[in-house]
């Protein structure tokens, strides 16, 4: 199995779960969270690319300076981007449901 695919699914699970808890205060289950996080990564990628922002850069620097822990910027950036994108998806779906 491809390592990038495994990382994408793991980031999707974490991001989807975080977004579900932030927006709805609940969890949708492993499969739905994974799909939500993967879709969120696509949406978040476009958002951050449009804004010309590197997600996670400040978080990695802060953790490194505060705790002396080195985190891979790519992983943190993917997680931040996917979580933000998943939150956007959930907020849009909530707005559409209310109409």
BELJOJO-V684385 format. One record per residue. N is the residue number from 1. BURIAL is I if it has 16 or more other C-alpha atoms within 10 Angstrom, else O. Layout:
# BELJOJO-V684385
{{N;BURIAL} {N;BURIAL}}
This chain:
# BELJOJO-V684385
{{1;O} {2;O} {3;O} {4;O} {5;O} {6;O} {7;O} {8;I} {9;I} {10;I} {11;I} {12;I} {13;I} {14;I} {15;I} {16;I} {17;I} {18;I} {19;I} {20;I} {21;O} {22;O} {23;O} {24;O} {25;O} {26;O} {27;O} {28;O} {29;O} {30;O} {31;O} {32;I} {33;I} {34;I} {35;I} {36;I} {37;I} {38;I} {39;I} {40;I} {41;I} {42;O} {43;I} {44;I} {45;I} {46;O} {47;I} {48;I} {49;O} {50;O} {51;O} {52;O} {53;O} {54;I} {55;I} {56;I} {57;O} {58;O} {59;O} {60;I} {61;I} {62;O} {63;O} {64;O} {65;O} {66;O} {67;O} {68;O} {69;O} {70;O} {71;O} {72;O} {73;I} {74;O} {75;I} {76;I} {77;I} {78;I} {79;I} {80;I} {81;I} {82;I} {83;I} {84;I} {85;I} {86;I} {87;I} {88;I} {89;I} {90;I} {91;O} {92;O} {93;O} {94;O} {95;O} {96;O} {97;O} {98;O} {99;O}}
